[in-house]
């Protein structure tokens, strides 16, 4: 069942409603991450320490909103196929 759902999503991608909902969730996550001084310091600090320039950090929300269905499909088919694809679910005690 897991593979069927994954394969369907890889072929069809997100609906416009799913994509809009994902963007809203990511925007909310950014807002909540910066809703107090400690959270804001951690958010900025974790991005700055990984080499992200301030302009890129500040444009994060706009870049998320600009993501298209086609870009999502390209990413899915790059990272969720081949060796990266979910192809097994191990049960407890099974190897």
PDB file of N, CA, C and O in Angstrom:
ATOM      1  N   UNK A   1       0.824  -1.191   0.000  1.00  0.00           N
ATOM      2  CA  UNK A   1       0.000   0.000   0.000  1.00  0.00           C
ATOM      3  C   UNK A   1       0.871   1.259   0.000  1.00  0.00           C
ATOM      4  O   UNK A   1       0.552   2.243  -0.667  1.00  0.00           O
ATOM      5  N   UNK A   2       1.969   1.217   0.752  1.00  0.00           N
ATOM      6  CA  UNK A   2       2.878   2.357   0.810  1.00  0.00           C
ATOM      7  C   UNK A   2       3.471   2.644  -0.563  1.00  0.00           C
ATOM      8  O   UNK A   2       3.529   3.797  -0.991  1.00  0.00           O
ATOM      9  N   UNK A   3       3.907   1.603  -1.245  1.00  0.00           N
ATOM     10  CA  UNK A   3       4.481   1.781  -2.577  1.00  0.00           C
ATOM     11  C   UNK A   3       3.453   2.303  -3.562  1.00  0.00           C
ATOM     12  O   UNK A   3       3.777   3.127  -4.418  1.00  0.00           O
ATOM     13  N   UNK A   4       2.210   1.832  -3.453  1.00  0.00           N
ATOM     14  CA  UNK A   4       1.163   2.289  -4.368  1.00  0.00           C
ATOM     15  C   UNK A   4       0.910   3.784  -4.204  1.00  0.00           C
ATOM     16  O   UNK A   4       0.768   4.504  -5.192  1.00  0.00           O
ATOM     17  N   UNK A   5       0.855   4.245  -2.972  1.00  0.00           N
ATOM     18  CA  UNK A   5       0.634   5.672  -2.714  1.00  0.00           C
ATOM     19  C   UNK A   5       1.829   6.490  -3.203  1.00  0.00           C
ATOM     20  O   UNK A   5       1.656   7.534  -3.832  1.00  0.00           O
ATOM     21  N   UNK A   6       3.038   6.014  -2.914  1.00  0.00           N
ATOM     22  CA  UNK A   6       4.252   6.719  -3.348  1.00  0.00           C
ATOM     23  C   UNK A   6       4.319   6.778  -4.865  1.00  0.00           C
ATOM     24  O   UNK A   6       4.586   7.836  -5.434  1.00  0.00           O
ATOM     25  N   UNK A   7       4.076   5.643  -5.529  1.00  0.00           N
ATOM     26  CA  UNK A   7       4.126   5.609  -6.995  1.00  0.00           C
ATOM     27  C   UNK A   7       3.088   6.536  -7.616  1.00  0.00           C
ATOM     28  O   UNK A   7       3.366   7.219  -8.602  1.00  0.00           O
ATOM     29  N   UNK A   8       1.892   6.555  -7.036  1.00  0.00           N
ATOM     30  CA  UNK A   8       0.839   7.435  -7.552  1.00  0.00           C
ATOM     31  C   UNK A   8       1.258   8.896  -7.418  1.00  0.00           C
ATOM     32  O   UNK A   8       1.062   9.689  -8.340  1.00  0.00           O
ATOM     33  N   UNK A   9       1.829   9.248  -6.279  1.00  0.00           N
ATOM     34  CA  UNK A   9       2.250  10.631  -6.061  1.00  0.00           C
ATOM     35  C   UNK A   9       3.390  11.006  -7.001  1.00  0.00           C
ATOM     36  O   UNK A   9       3.445  12.136  -7.487  1.00  0.00           O
ATOM     37  N   UNK A  10       4.310  10.062  -7.263  1.00  0.00           N
ATOM     38  CA  UNK A  10       5.406  10.329  -8.198  1.00  0.00           C
ATOM     39  C   UNK A  10       4.891  10.574  -9.610  1.00  0.00           C
ATOM     40  O   UNK A  10       5.471  11.366 -10.353  1.00  0.00           O
ATOM     41  N   UNK A  11       3.816   9.905  -9.983  1.00  0.00           N
ATOM     42  CA  UNK A  11       3.251  10.068 -11.328  1.00  0.00           C
ATOM     43  C   UNK A  11       2.374  11.303 -11.437  1.00  0.00           C
ATOM     44  O   UNK A  11       2.448  12.041 -12.419  1.00  0.00           O
ATOM     45  N   UNK A  12       1.543  11.527 -10.423  1.00  0.00           N
ATOM     46  CA  UNK A  12       0.543  12.593 -10.502  1.00  0.00           C
ATOM     47  C   UNK A  12       0.972  13.888  -9.823  1.00  0.00           C
ATOM     48  O   UNK A  12       0.529  14.971 -10.207  1.00  0.00           O
ATOM     49  N   UNK A  13       1.828  13.778  -8.819  1.00  0.00           N
ATOM     50  CA  UNK A  13       2.249  14.965  -8.084  1.00  0.00           C
ATOM     51  C   UNK A  13       1.145  15.521  -7.202  1.00  0.00           C
ATOM     52  O   UNK A  13       0.079  14.919  -7.073  1.00  0.00           O
ATOM     53  N   UNK A  14       1.402  16.661  -6.603  1.00  0.00           N
ATOM     54  CA  UNK A  14       0.409  17.253  -5.710  1.00  0.00           C
ATOM     55  C   UNK A  14      -0.704  17.953  -6.490  1.00  0.00           C
ATOM     56  O   UNK A  14      -0.487  18.478  -7.582  1.00  0.00           O
ATOM     57  N   UNK A  15      -1.872  17.948  -5.915  1.00  0.00           N
ATOM     58  CA  UNK A  15      -2.962  18.730  -6.493  1.00  0.00           C
ATOM     59  C   UNK A  15      -2.688  20.198  -6.168  1.00  0.00           C
ATOM     60  O   UNK A  15      -1.879  20.491  -5.288  1.00  0.00           O
ATOM     61  N   UNK A  16      -3.342  21.114  -6.857  1.00  0.00           N
ATOM     62  CA  UNK A  16      -3.159  22.534  -6.502  1.00  0.00           C
ATOM     63  C   UNK A  16      -3.471  22.807  -5.030  1.00  0.00           C
ATOM     64  O   UNK A  16      -2.805  23.624  -4.395  1.00  0.00           O
ATOM     65  N   UNK A  17      -4.474  22.128  -4.491  1.00  0.00           N
ATOM     66  CA  UNK A  17      -4.839  22.320  -3.084  1.00  0.00           C
ATOM     67  C   UNK A  17      -3.749  21.788  -2.159  1.00  0.00           C
ATOM     68  O   UNK A  17      -3.427  22.420  -1.154  1.00  0.00           O
ATOM     69  N   UNK A  18      -3.180  20.632  -2.491  1.00  0.00           N
ATOM     70  CA  UNK A  18      -2.106  20.063  -1.673  1.00  0.00           C
ATOM     71  C   UNK A  18      -0.872  20.955  -1.682  1.00  0.00           C
ATOM     72  O   UNK A  18      -0.236  21.156  -0.647  1.00  0.00           O
ATOM     73  N   UNK A  19      -0.537  21.488  -2.847  1.00  0.00           N
ATOM     74  CA  UNK A  19       0.619  22.369  -2.949  1.00  0.00           C
ATOM     75  C   UNK A  19       0.403  23.655  -2.148  1.00  0.00           C
ATOM     76  O   UNK A  19       1.306  24.116  -1.449  1.00  0.00           O
ATOM     77  N   UNK A  20      -0.787  24.226  -2.253  1.00  0.00           N
ATOM     78  CA  UNK A  20      -1.106  25.443  -1.488  1.00  0.00           C
ATOM     79  C   UNK A  20      -1.059  25.172   0.008  1.00  0.00           C
ATOM     80  O   UNK A  20      -0.551  25.992   0.773  1.00  0.00           O
ATOM     81  N   UNK A  21      -1.590  24.018   0.432  1.00  0.00           N
ATOM     82  CA  UNK A  21      -1.579  23.662   1.850  1.00  0.00           C
ATOM     83  C   UNK A  21      -0.137  23.473   2.348  1.00  0.00           C
ATOM     84  O   UNK A  21       0.197  23.911   3.450  1.00  0.00           O
ATOM     85  N   UNK A  22       0.705  22.833   1.553  1.00  0.00           N
ATOM     86  CA  UNK A  22       2.108  22.630   1.940  1.00  0.00           C
ATOM     87  C   UNK A  22       2.822  23.970   2.090  1.00  0.00           C
ATOM     88  O   UNK A  22       3.601  24.162   3.024  1.00  0.00           O
ATOM     89  N   UNK A  23       2.555  24.893   1.172  1.00  0.00           N
ATOM     90  CA  UNK A  23       3.178  26.215   1.258  1.00  0.00           C
ATOM     91  C   UNK A  23       2.721  26.951   2.513  1.00  0.00           C
ATOM     92  O   UNK A  23       3.523  27.610   3.175  1.00  0.00           O
ATOM     93  N   UNK A  24       1.441  26.842   2.840  1.00  0.00           N
ATOM     94  CA  UNK A  24       0.925  27.493   4.051  1.00  0.00           C
ATOM     95  C   UNK A  24       1.559  26.904   5.302  1.00  0.00           C
ATOM     96  O   UNK A  24       1.889  27.629   6.240  1.00  0.00           O
ATOM     97  N   UNK A  25       1.727  25.586   5.311  1.00  0.00           N
ATOM     98  CA  UNK A  25       2.335  24.935   6.478  1.00  0.00           C
ATOM     99  C   UNK A  25       3.787  25.369   6.649  1.00  0.00           C
ATOM    100  O   UNK A  25       4.244  25.606   7.767  1.00  0.00           O
ATOM    101  N   UNK A  26       4.508  25.470   5.538  1.00  0.00           N
ATOM    102  CA  UNK A  26       5.899  25.897   5.620  1.00  0.00           C
ATOM    103  C   UNK A  26       5.994  27.348   6.075  1.00  0.00           C
ATOM    104  O   UNK A  26       6.875  27.696   6.862  1.00  0.00           O
ATOM    105  N   UNK A  27       5.094  28.197   5.585  1.00  0.00           N
ATOM    106  CA  UNK A  27       5.083  29.599   6.005  1.00  0.00           C
ATOM    107  C   UNK A  27       4.777  29.691   7.498  1.00  0.00           C
ATOM    108  O   UNK A  27       5.410  30.467   8.215  1.00  0.00           O
ATOM    109  N   UNK A  28       3.819  28.912   7.964  1.00  0.00           N
ATOM    110  CA  UNK A  28       3.477  28.919   9.391  1.00  0.00           C
ATOM    111  C   UNK A  28       4.655  28.428  10.220  1.00  0.00           C
ATOM    112  O   UNK A  28       4.925  28.962  11.296  1.00  0.00           O
ATOM    113  N   UNK A  29       5.347  27.429   9.733  1.00  0.00           N
ATOM    114  CA  UNK A  29       6.513  26.901  10.436  1.00  0.00           C
ATOM    115  C   UNK A  29       7.581  27.979  10.595  1.00  0.00           C
ATOM    116  O   UNK A  29       8.196  28.100  11.655  1.00  0.00           O
ATOM    117  N   UNK A  30       7.798  28.757   9.543  1.00  0.00           N
ATOM    118  CA  UNK A  30       8.787  29.840   9.610  1.00  0.00           C
ATOM    119  C   UNK A  30       8.360  30.882  10.641  1.00  0.00           C
ATOM    120  O   UNK A  30       9.181  31.345  11.433  1.00  0.00           O
ATOM    121  N   UNK A  31       7.107  31.246  10.634  1.00  0.00           N
ATOM    122  CA  UNK A  31       6.596  32.260  11.574  1.00  0.00           C
ATOM    123  C   UNK A  31       6.749  31.770  13.008  1.00  0.00           C
ATOM    124  O   UNK A  31       7.212  32.514  13.873  1.00  0.00           O
ATOM    125  N   UNK A  32       6.358  30.506  13.268  1.00  0.00           N
ATOM    126  CA  UNK A  32       6.459  29.973  14.628  1.00  0.00           C
ATOM    127  C   UNK A  32       7.919  29.829  15.064  1.00  0.00           C
ATOM    128  O   UNK A  32       8.228  29.980  16.246  1.00  0.00           O
ATOM    129  N   UNK A  33       8.811  29.540  14.125  1.00  0.00           N
ATOM    130  CA  UNK A  33      10.231  29.405  14.464  1.00  0.00           C
ATOM    131  C   UNK A  33      10.824  30.738  14.911  1.00  0.00           C
ATOM    132  O   UNK A  33      11.822  30.771  15.631  1.00  0.00           O
ATOM    133  N   UNK A  34      10.200  31.842  14.478  1.00  0.00           N
ATOM    134  CA  UNK A  34      10.738  33.166  14.805  1.00  0.00           C
ATOM    135  C   UNK A  34       9.810  33.965  15.713  1.00  0.00           C
ATOM    136  O   UNK A  34       9.902  35.192  15.755  1.00  0.00           O
ATOM    137  N   UNK A  35       8.918  33.296  16.441  1.00  0.00           N
ATOM    138  CA  UNK A  35       7.939  34.048  17.221  1.00  0.00           C
ATOM    139  C   UNK A  35       8.439  34.514  18.584  1.00  0.00           C
ATOM    140  O   UNK A  35       7.708  35.185  19.312  1.00  0.00           O
ATOM    141  N   UNK A  36       9.666  34.169  18.935  1.00  0.00           N
ATOM    142  CA  UNK A  36      10.276  34.727  20.144  1.00  0.00           C
ATOM    143  C   UNK A  36      11.764  34.913  19.893  1.00  0.00           C
ATOM    144  O   UNK A  36      12.296  34.411  18.903  1.00  0.00           O
ATOM    145  N   UNK A  37      12.431  35.624  20.773  1.00  0.00           N
ATOM    146  CA  UNK A  37      13.836  35.974  20.545  1.00  0.00           C
ATOM    147  C   UNK A  37      14.747  34.753  20.459  1.00  0.00           C
ATOM    148  O   UNK A  37      15.654  34.715  19.627  1.00  0.00           O
ATOM    149  N   UNK A  38      14.515  33.764  21.305  1.00  0.00           N
ATOM    150  CA  UNK A  38      15.348  32.563  21.283  1.00  0.00           C
ATOM    151  C   UNK A  38      15.117  31.794  19.987  1.00  0.00           C
ATOM    152  O   UNK A  38      16.068  31.365  19.332  1.00  0.00           O
ATOM    153  N   UNK A  39      13.868  31.627  19.627  1.00  0.00           N
ATOM    154  CA  UNK A  39      13.550  30.924  18.381  1.00  0.00           C
ATOM    155  C   UNK A  39      14.134  31.631  17.170  1.00  0.00           C
ATOM    156  O   UNK A  39      14.678  30.995  16.267  1.00  0.00           O
ATOM    157  N   UNK A  40      14.018  32.945  17.160  1.00  0.00           N
ATOM    158  CA  UNK A  40      14.551  33.717  16.040  1.00  0.00           C
ATOM    159  C   UNK A  40      16.068  33.580  15.964  1.00  0.00           C
ATOM    160  O   UNK A  40      16.625  33.398  14.881  1.00  0.00           O
ATOM    161  N   UNK A  41      16.733  33.668  17.110  1.00  0.00           N
ATOM    162  CA  UNK A  41      18.196  33.532  17.135  1.00  0.00           C
ATOM    163  C   UNK A  41      18.607  32.145  16.649  1.00  0.00           C
ATOM    164  O   UNK A  41      19.560  32.013  15.881  1.00  0.00           O
ATOM    165  N   UNK A  42      17.902  31.126  17.086  1.00  0.00           N
ATOM    166  CA  UNK A  42      18.216  29.760  16.656  1.00  0.00           C
ATOM    167  C   UNK A  42      17.982  29.590  15.160  1.00  0.00           C
ATOM    168  O   UNK A  42      18.789  28.966  14.472  1.00  0.00           O
ATOM    169  N   UNK A  43      16.881  30.142  14.653  1.00  0.00           N
ATOM    170  CA  UNK A  43      16.544  30.008  13.235  1.00  0.00           C
ATOM    171  C   UNK A  43      17.607  30.676  12.374  1.00  0.00           C
ATOM    172  O   UNK A  43      18.156  30.059  11.462  1.00  0.00           O
ATOM    173  N   UNK A  44      17.892  31.939  12.669  1.00  0.00           N
ATOM    174  CA  UNK A  44      18.912  32.657  11.902  1.00  0.00           C
ATOM    175  C   UNK A  44      20.289  32.016  12.083  1.00  0.00           C
ATOM    176  O   UNK A  44      21.027  31.825  11.116  1.00  0.00           O
ATOM    177  N   UNK A  45      20.623  31.691  13.320  1.00  0.00           N
ATOM    178  CA  UNK A  45      21.938  31.125  13.600  1.00  0.00           C
ATOM    179  C   UNK A  45      22.178  29.810  12.886  1.00  0.00           C
ATOM    180  O   UNK A  45      23.256  29.585  12.337  1.00  0.00           O
ATOM    181  N   UNK A  46      21.168  28.933  12.890  1.00  0.00           N
ATOM    182  CA  UNK A  46      21.349  27.631  12.229  1.00  0.00           C
ATOM    183  C   UNK A  46      21.532  27.794  10.726  1.00  0.00           C
ATOM    184  O   UNK A  46      22.262  27.022  10.105  1.00  0.00           O
ATOM    185  N   UNK A  47      20.883  28.778  10.139  1.00  0.00           N
ATOM    186  CA  UNK A  47      21.040  29.011   8.702  1.00  0.00           C
ATOM    187  C   UNK A  47      22.353  29.718   8.386  1.00  0.00           C
ATOM    188  O   UNK A  47      23.019  29.383   7.407  1.00  0.00           O
ATOM    189  N   UNK A  48      22.724  30.687   9.204  1.00  0.00           N
ATOM    190  CA  UNK A  48      23.980  31.408   8.977  1.00  0.00           C
ATOM    191  C   UNK A  48      25.192  30.485   9.144  1.00  0.00           C
ATOM    192  O   UNK A  48      26.150  30.572   8.377  1.00  0.00           O
ATOM    193  N   UNK A  49      25.148  29.611  10.135  1.00  0.00           N
ATOM    194  CA  UNK A  49      26.277  28.722  10.391  1.00  0.00           C
ATOM    195  C   UNK A  49      26.463  27.702   9.264  1.00  0.00           C
ATOM    196  O   UNK A  49      27.558  27.165   9.095  1.00  0.00           O
ATOM    197  N   UNK A  50      25.413  27.431   8.497  1.00  0.00           N
ATOM    198  CA  UNK A  50      25.543  26.521   7.354  1.00  0.00           C
ATOM    199  C   UNK A  50      25.918  27.257   6.080  1.00  0.00           C
ATOM    200  O   UNK A  50      25.957  26.667   5.000  1.00  0.00           O
ATOM    201  N   UNK A  51      26.196  28.558   6.213  1.00  0.00           N
ATOM    202  CA  UNK A  51      26.686  29.320   5.063  1.00  0.00           C
ATOM    203  C   UNK A  51      25.619  30.027   4.250  1.00  0.00           C
ATOM    204  O   UNK A  51      25.910  30.525   3.163  1.00  0.00           O
ATOM    205  N   UNK A  52      24.403  30.085   4.741  1.00  0.00           N
ATOM    206  CA  UNK A  52      23.347  30.773   4.014  1.00  0.00           C
ATOM    207  C   UNK A  52      23.531  32.284   4.140  1.00  0.00           C
ATOM    208  O   UNK A  52      23.666  32.792   5.254  1.00  0.00           O
ATOM    209  N   UNK A  53      23.540  33.008   3.030  1.00  0.00           N
ATOM    210  CA  UNK A  53      23.655  34.465   3.131  1.00  0.00           C
ATOM    211  C   UNK A  53      22.345  35.078   3.637  1.00  0.00           C
ATOM    212  O   UNK A  53      21.269  34.505   3.459  1.00  0.00           O
ATOM    213  N   UNK A  54      22.451  36.221   4.253  1.00  0.00           N
ATOM    214  CA  UNK A  54      21.280  36.874   4.844  1.00  0.00           C
ATOM    215  C   UNK A  54      20.182  37.109   3.810  1.00  0.00           C
ATOM    216  O   UNK A  54      19.004  36.927   4.117  1.00  0.00           O
ATOM    217  N   UNK A  55      20.539  37.507   2.602  1.00  0.00           N
ATOM    218  CA  UNK A  55      19.533  37.758   1.566  1.00  0.00           C
ATOM    219  C   UNK A  55      18.729  36.484   1.272  1.00  0.00           C
ATOM    220  O   UNK A  55      17.519  36.550   1.057  1.00  0.00           O
ATOM    221  N   UNK A  56      19.394  35.338   1.262  1.00  0.00           N
ATOM    222  CA  UNK A  56      18.699  34.072   0.997  1.00  0.00           C
ATOM    223  C   UNK A  56      17.771  33.718   2.163  1.00  0.00           C
ATOM    224  O   UNK A  56      16.657  33.237   1.955  1.00  0.00           O
ATOM    225  N   UNK A  57      18.236  33.958   3.377  1.00  0.00           N
ATOM    226  CA  UNK A  57      17.405  33.682   4.551  1.00  0.00           C
ATOM    227  C   UNK A  57      16.158  34.555   4.525  1.00  0.00           C
ATOM    228  O   UNK A  57      15.048  34.073   4.750  1.00  0.00           O
ATOM    229  N   UNK A  58      16.346  35.843   4.248  1.00  0.00           N
ATOM    230  CA  UNK A  58      15.218  36.774   4.243  1.00  0.00           C
ATOM    231  C   UNK A  58      14.231  36.502   3.110  1.00  0.00           C
ATOM    232  O   UNK A  58      13.054  36.845   3.227  1.00  0.00           O
ATOM    233  N   UNK A  59      14.685  35.895   2.024  1.00  0.00           N
ATOM    234  CA  UNK A  59      13.781  35.633   0.892  1.00  0.00           C
ATOM    235  C   UNK A  59      13.153  34.239   0.942  1.00  0.00           C
ATOM    236  O   UNK A  59      12.472  33.833   0.000  1.00  0.00           O
ATOM    237  N   UNK A  60      13.375  33.512   2.027  1.00  0.00           N
ATOM    238  CA  UNK A  60      12.900  32.141   2.136  1.00  0.00           C
ATOM    239  C   UNK A  60      11.394  32.028   1.869  1.00  0.00           C
ATOM    240  O   UNK A  60      10.969  31.188   1.076  1.00  0.00           O
ATOM    241  N   UNK A  61      10.609  32.847   2.509  1.00  0.00           N
ATOM    242  CA  UNK A  61       9.155  32.775   2.347  1.00  0.00           C
ATOM    243  C   UNK A  61       8.716  33.022   0.910  1.00  0.00           C
ATOM    244  O   UNK A  61       7.856  32.311   0.390  1.00  0.00           O
ATOM    245  N   UNK A  62       9.297  34.018   0.275  1.00  0.00           N
ATOM    246  CA  UNK A  62       8.949  34.324  -1.117  1.00  0.00           C
ATOM    247  C   UNK A  62       9.367  33.191  -2.048  1.00  0.00           C
ATOM    248  O   UNK A  62       8.662  32.874  -3.006  1.00  0.00           O
ATOM    249  N   UNK A  63      10.523  32.582  -1.761  1.00  0.00           N
ATOM    250  CA  UNK A  63      10.978  31.476  -2.607  1.00  0.00           C
ATOM    251  C   UNK A  63      10.064  30.262  -2.454  1.00  0.00           C
ATOM    252  O   UNK A  63       9.791  29.565  -3.431  1.00  0.00           O
ATOM    253  N   UNK A  64       9.593  30.007  -1.244  1.00  0.00           N
ATOM    254  CA  UNK A  64       8.655  28.892  -1.034  1.00  0.00           C
ATOM    255  C   UNK A  64       7.357  29.156  -1.794  1.00  0.00           C
ATOM    256  O   UNK A  64       6.834  28.256  -2.452  1.00  0.00           O
ATOM    257  N   UNK A  65       6.841  30.360  -1.713  1.00  0.00           N
ATOM    258  CA  UNK A  65       5.596  30.698  -2.400  1.00  0.00           C
ATOM    259  C   UNK A  65       5.738  30.602  -3.912  1.00  0.00           C
ATOM    260  O   UNK A  65       4.748  30.377  -4.609  1.00  0.00           O
ATOM    261  N   UNK A  66       6.945  30.767  -4.428  1.00  0.00           N
ATOM    262  CA  UNK A  66       7.171  30.738  -5.878  1.00  0.00           C
ATOM    263  C   UNK A  66       7.335  29.319  -6.435  1.00  0.00           C
ATOM    264  O   UNK A  66       7.374  29.139  -7.653  1.00  0.00           O
ATOM    265  N   UNK A  67       7.430  28.318  -5.568  1.00  0.00           N
ATOM    266  CA  UNK A  67       7.623  26.940  -6.034  1.00  0.00           C
ATOM    267  C   UNK A  67       6.406  26.499  -6.851  1.00  0.00           C
ATOM    268  O   UNK A  67       5.259  26.715  -6.458  1.00  0.00           O
ATOM    269  N   UNK A  68       6.690  25.879  -7.994  1.00  0.00           N
ATOM    270  CA  UNK A  68       5.626  25.416  -8.877  1.00  0.00           C
ATOM    271  C   UNK A  68       5.446  23.905  -8.776  1.00  0.00           C
ATOM    272  O   UNK A  68       6.307  23.191  -8.262  1.00  0.00           O
ATOM    273  N   UNK A  69       4.318  23.444  -9.272  1.00  0.00           N
ATOM    274  CA  UNK A  69       4.050  22.008  -9.314  1.00  0.00           C
ATOM    275  C   UNK A  69       5.130  21.298 -10.124  1.00  0.00           C
ATOM    276  O   UNK A  69       5.556  20.201  -9.762  1.00  0.00           O
ATOM    277  N   UNK A  70       5.569  21.908 -11.203  1.00  0.00           N
ATOM    278  CA  UNK A  70       6.592  21.316 -12.057  1.00  0.00           C
ATOM    279  C   UNK A  70       7.910  21.147 -11.298  1.00  0.00           C
ATOM    280  O   UNK A  70       8.607  20.149 -11.482  1.00  0.00           O
ATOM    281  N   UNK A  71       8.248  22.101 -10.460  1.00  0.00           N
ATOM    282  CA  UNK A  71       9.466  21.993  -9.661  1.00  0.00           C
ATOM    283  C   UNK A  71       9.346  20.877  -8.622  1.00  0.00           C
ATOM    284  O   UNK A  71      10.303  20.149  -8.362  1.00  0.00           O
ATOM    285  N   UNK A  72       8.161  20.759  -8.039  1.00  0.00           N
ATOM    286  CA  UNK A  72       7.926  19.677  -7.083  1.00  0.00           C
ATOM    287  C   UNK A  72       8.073  18.331  -7.783  1.00  0.00           C
ATOM    288  O   UNK A  72       8.717  17.421  -7.261  1.00  0.00           O
ATOM    289  N   UNK A  73       7.474  18.208  -8.964  1.00  0.00           N
ATOM    290  CA  UNK A  73       7.562  16.949  -9.712  1.00  0.00           C
ATOM    291  C   UNK A  73       9.006  16.622 -10.072  1.00  0.00           C
ATOM    292  O   UNK A  73       9.420  15.466  -9.975  1.00  0.00           O
ATOM    293  N   UNK A  74       9.771  17.617 -10.484  1.00  0.00           N
ATOM    294  CA  UNK A  74      11.182  17.388 -10.830  1.00  0.00           C
ATOM    295  C   UNK A  74      11.958  16.908  -9.607  1.00  0.00           C
ATOM    296  O   UNK A  74      12.757  15.977  -9.709  1.00  0.00           O
ATOM    297  N   UNK A  75      11.731  17.531  -8.459  1.00  0.00           N
ATOM    298  CA  UNK A  75      12.420  17.117  -7.236  1.00  0.00           C
ATOM    299  C   UNK A  75      12.009  15.707  -6.825  1.00  0.00           C
ATOM    300  O   UNK A  75      12.853  14.892  -6.453  1.00  0.00           O
ATOM    301  N   UNK A  76      10.711  15.425  -6.893  1.00  0.00           N
ATOM    302  CA  UNK A  76      10.238  14.082  -6.545  1.00  0.00           C
ATOM    303  C   UNK A  76      10.893  13.027  -7.416  1.00  0.00           C
ATOM    304  O   UNK A  76      11.342  11.993  -6.922  1.00  0.00           O
ATOM    305  N   UNK A  77      10.945  13.287  -8.697  1.00  0.00           N
ATOM    306  CA  UNK A  77      11.483  12.293  -9.612  1.00  0.00           C
ATOM    307  C   UNK A  77      13.007  12.245  -9.588  1.00  0.00           C
ATOM    308  O   UNK A  77      13.600  11.310 -10.126  1.00  0.00           O
ATOM    309  N   UNK A  78      13.644  13.225  -8.983  1.00  0.00           N
ATOM    310  CA  UNK A  78      15.091  13.178  -8.793  1.00  0.00           C
ATOM    311  C   UNK A  78      15.451  12.415  -7.525  1.00  0.00           C
ATOM    312  O   UNK A  78      16.360  11.585  -7.527  1.00  0.00           O
ATOM    313  N   UNK A  79      14.730  12.703  -6.437  1.00  0.00           N
ATOM    314  CA  UNK A  79      15.120  12.174  -5.133  1.00  0.00           C
ATOM    315  C   UNK A  79      14.284  11.005  -4.635  1.00  0.00           C
ATOM    316  O   UNK A  79      14.657  10.368  -3.649  1.00  0.00           O
ATOM    317  N   UNK A  80      13.177  10.706  -5.280  1.00  0.00           N
ATOM    318  CA  UNK A  80      12.314   9.615  -4.810  1.00  0.00           C
ATOM    319  C   UNK A  80      12.251   8.450  -5.794  1.00  0.00           C
ATOM    320  O   UNK A  80      11.316   7.650  -5.744  1.00  0.00           O
ATOM    321  N   UNK A  81      13.208   8.348  -6.664  1.00  0.00           N
ATOM    322  CA  UNK A  81      13.239   7.230  -7.602  1.00  0.00           C
ATOM    323  C   UNK A  81      14.593   6.539  -7.492  1.00  0.00           C
ATOM    324  O   UNK A  81      15.508   7.054  -6.849  1.00  0.00           O
ATOM    325  N   UNK A  82      14.717   5.394  -8.109  1.00  0.00           N
ATOM    326  CA  UNK A  82      15.979   4.666  -8.079  1.00  0.00           C
ATOM    327  C   UNK A  82      16.333   4.231  -6.672  1.00  0.00           C
ATOM    328  O   UNK A  82      15.480   3.733  -5.938  1.00  0.00           O
ATOM    329  N   UNK A  83      17.595   4.416  -6.291  1.00  0.00           N
ATOM    330  CA  UNK A  83      18.049   3.955  -4.976  1.00  0.00           C
ATOM    331  C   UNK A  83      17.420   4.736  -3.829  1.00  0.00           C
ATOM    332  O   UNK A  83      17.433   4.268  -2.690  1.00  0.00           O
ATOM    333  N   UNK A  84      16.869   5.919  -4.106  1.00  0.00           N
ATOM    334  CA  UNK A  84      16.239   6.720  -3.049  1.00  0.00           C
ATOM    335  C   UNK A  84      14.779   6.352  -2.816  1.00  0.00           C
ATOM    336  O   UNK A  84      14.180   6.795  -1.836  1.00  0.00           O
ATOM    337  N   UNK A  85      14.216   5.567  -3.685  1.00  0.00           N
ATOM    338  CA  UNK A  85      12.800   5.217  -3.608  1.00  0.00           C
ATOM    339  C   UNK A  85      12.544   4.248  -2.464  1.00  0.00           C
ATOM    340  O   UNK A  85      13.360   3.370  -2.185  1.00  0.00           O
ATOM    341  N   UNK A  86      11.410   4.415  -1.811  1.00  0.00           N
ATOM    342  CA  UNK A  86      11.003   3.487  -0.752  1.00  0.00           C
ATOM    343  C   UNK A  86      10.633   2.176  -1.421  1.00  0.00           C
ATOM    344  O   UNK A  86       9.689   2.127  -2.209  1.00  0.00           O
ATOM    345  N   UNK A  87      11.361   1.122  -1.119  1.00  0.00           N
ATOM    346  CA  UNK A  87      11.066  -0.138  -1.796  1.00  0.00           C
ATOM    347  C   UNK A  87      10.856  -1.302  -0.844  1.00  0.00           C
ATOM    348  O   UNK A  87      10.641  -2.429  -1.290  1.00  0.00           O
ATOM    349  N   UNK A  88      10.913  -1.056   0.443  1.00  0.00           N
ATOM    350  CA  UNK A  88      10.710  -2.148   1.400  1.00  0.00           C
ATOM    351  C   UNK A  88      10.318  -1.585   2.738  1.00  0.00           C
ATOM    352  O   UNK A  88      10.689  -0.469   3.102  1.00  0.00           O
ATOM    353  N   UNK A  89       9.564  -2.375   3.460  1.00  0.00           N
ATOM    354  CA  UNK A  89       9.225  -2.043   4.838  1.00  0.00           C
ATOM    355  C   UNK A  89       9.561  -3.271   5.676  1.00  0.00           C
ATOM    356  O   UNK A  89       8.923  -4.314   5.527  1.00  0.00           O
ATOM    357  N   UNK A  90      10.542  -3.160   6.541  1.00  0.00           N
ATOM    358  CA  UNK A  90      10.964  -4.286   7.337  1.00  0.00           C
ATOM    359  C   UNK A  90      10.062  -4.420   8.559  1.00  0.00           C
ATOM    360  O   UNK A  90       9.718  -3.435   9.212  1.00  0.00           O
ATOM    361  N   UNK A  91       9.700  -5.635   8.842  1.00  0.00           N
ATOM    362  CA  UNK A  91       8.904  -5.921  10.031  1.00  0.00           C
ATOM    363  C   UNK A  91       9.843  -6.154  11.200  1.00  0.00           C
ATOM    364  O   UNK A  91      10.996  -6.538  11.005  1.00  0.00           O
ATOM    365  N   UNK A  92       9.360  -5.927  12.411  1.00  0.00           N
ATOM    366  CA  UNK A  92      10.217  -6.179  13.588  1.00  0.00           C
ATOM    367  C   UNK A  92      10.756  -7.602  13.549  1.00  0.00           C
ATOM    368  O   UNK A  92      10.009  -8.553  13.322  1.00  0.00           O
ATOM    369  N   UNK A  93      12.046  -7.737  13.771  1.00  0.00           N
ATOM    370  CA  UNK A  93      12.668  -9.059  13.788  1.00  0.00           C
ATOM    371  C   UNK A  93      13.039  -9.594  12.428  1.00  0.00           C
ATOM    372  O   UNK A  93      13.613 -10.680  12.342  1.00  0.00           O
ATOM    373  N   UNK A  94      12.734  -8.878  11.358  1.00  0.00           N
ATOM    374  CA  UNK A  94      13.046  -9.331  10.006  1.00  0.00           C
ATOM    375  C   UNK A  94      14.219  -8.504   9.482  1.00  0.00           C
ATOM    376  O   UNK A  94      14.328  -7.314   9.778  1.00  0.00           O
ATOM    377  N   UNK A  95      15.083  -9.132   8.713  1.00  0.00           N
ATOM    378  CA  UNK A  95      16.191  -8.402   8.103  1.00  0.00           C
ATOM    379  C   UNK A  95      16.231  -8.642   6.625  1.00  0.00           C
ATOM    380  O   UNK A  95      17.099  -8.108   5.935  1.00  0.00           O
TER     381      UNK A  95
END
